């Protein structure tokens, strides 16, 4: 099975900060990587697919990059509505696997 | 508008069975693979199972293999998860999710609101 390692597991940031979250796959997954945002008590929301493509309706402050084993999610200017937990997910092969999540908190 | 509505959750004793269902609307159901993803209280997301448009390709997480069975009825726009030999560690909110591909796995673009399963004596 492919293991997905996210870092950091949590971070504190201020409104307006640029935030970067990393995700590493235990083996190459091409660009078969997605990012999700989840707020407390809510279902996850799809942000990015194919490592760098924005889902419809997702603001351009979110961006993704990477290929192979190393990936990043960047939020260019953190806003109050962006404080949430973010997950990466590989869908290169079954079983699909998620990273452990990164909780973005207000500093 | 895409809608995924899960049902069937509840309190069940260890070792017993439960069947979850998800009814889909707002898209052509048999054009896409589908998934179940769960989240234990206070924990992260865990993929459970996925199924292609025609049920020809199916995958399971190691934690549920041999105990859970995914199925779909394209005529009814429904996705099911039969859960047998339930364990306390299966306690979670179970989400139905739509894939972007016919066969999968592909990326997930839509999620339901989830149905809660509690396994306890």
Contacts between the chains, C-beta under 8 A, distances in Angstrom:
chain1	res1	chain2	res2	distance
A	1	B	62	6.8
A	32	B	107	8.0
A	34	B	107	4.5
A	34	B	108	6.6
A	36	B	45	7.4
A	36	B	108	7.8
A	38	B	45	7.6
A	43	B	95	6.2
A	43	B	111	4.3
A	43	B	112	6.7
A	43	B	113	5.4
A	43	B	114	6.2
A	44	B	37	7.9
A	44	B	45	6.5
A	44	B	95	7.4
A	44	B	111	5.5
A	45	B	111	7.5
A	46	B	107	7.1
A	46	B	108	5.9
A	46	B	109	5.1
A	46	B	110	7.3
A	46	B	111	7.5
A	49	B	100	6.9
A	49	B	107	3.6
A	49	B	109	7.4
A	50	B	107	6.9
A	55	B	109	6.2
A	85	B	44	7.9
A	87	B	44	6.6
A	87	B	45	5.4
A	89	B	45	7.6
A	89	B	47	7.4
A	89	B	107	8.0
A	89	B	108	7.5
A	91	B	104	7.6
A	91	B	105	4.2
A	91	B	106	5.8
A	91	B	107	5.8
A	91	B	108	7.8
A	92	B	105	7.8
A	93	B	105	7.2
A	94	B	50	6.7
A	94	B	59	3.0
A	94	B	60	7.8
A	94	B	105	6.0
A	95	B	47	6.4
A	95	B	59	5.7
A	95	B	60	6.8
A	95	B	61	5.0
A	95	B	62	6.7
A	96	B	35	7.2
A	96	B	47	4.2
A	96	B	50	6.4
A	96	B	59	7.1
A	96	B	105	5.1
A	97	B	47	6.4
A	98	B	44	6.3
A	98	B	45	4.6
A	98	B	46	6.6
A	98	B	47	6.3
A	99	B	44	7.8
A	100	B	44	5.3
A	101	B	44	4.4
A	101	B	45	7.3
